Amino acid sequence: MKKTIALAALALTVSFGSISCEKKVTDAELQTQATTVVTSNPNASVEVKDGTAHLSGTFEDQASKDNMIASLKAIPGVKDVMDMSTVAPVVVETVDAVDPMVKQKVDDALKDFPSVKAEVVNGELTLTGNVSPVQARKIKESVDGMKVGKVNYNYTVK
């Protein structure tokens, strides 16, 4: 019986000793591993403090951001990930609502009026420049006759 208790005490001591001998991962080691993971996104950075990874920067989309957070959480020793990063706003390309052929026709009609320019502003045809009252009437008649849609006559009549 004494042998059994002694053997049990020895086993218990050895098990506690092996648990306490586990190597604790330092923040510096975690920082190195986390930085390696984050290098896949040049617009992101990470800092590890007290076992917590602090992620910052910008990601192209939410899926990329979520994947990075999951990769950081998978590092052994990282307790948590504090997400301070953002997702880049979606850039919407604006397309001119004015057909290039229509603009060319308007440009041809304005050849006799060199002080007037036709531009596409916010998807609408806009005429700018300085004209006389007679020229303004001729321009308006020409452009309206082409039925090009909405036209902003922003020229100055002198």
C-alpha angles and dihedrals in degrees: 000000000000089000091053093050091046091048091048091049090049092049091049092049092049092049092050090047093052092048093051091048093062109125112249113219112234125224089245091058091045090048091055093050094044093048089052090054094047095050088084087076112050091194094059135074137184136206123192120211126168090348093305119117114218108205120199137164137067130301129198093231143357093258092059090049093049091048091052092050091049091049091052092048089052092063108105108245097026105121098188143345120233107206113213095151129112137215115240114247116255111258111223116204113223116221122205110251089206117088111237089230090057091050090050090053090051091048089052090050090052095053090102090053106058093172091063122078129191116217136168108238119179090344094307131104109249126188118205136175141073122300141163120248091257092050091047091055093048092048092048092049092048096047095041089050089060091057093219096160126241113013126180111213099205097158123122117246112213 
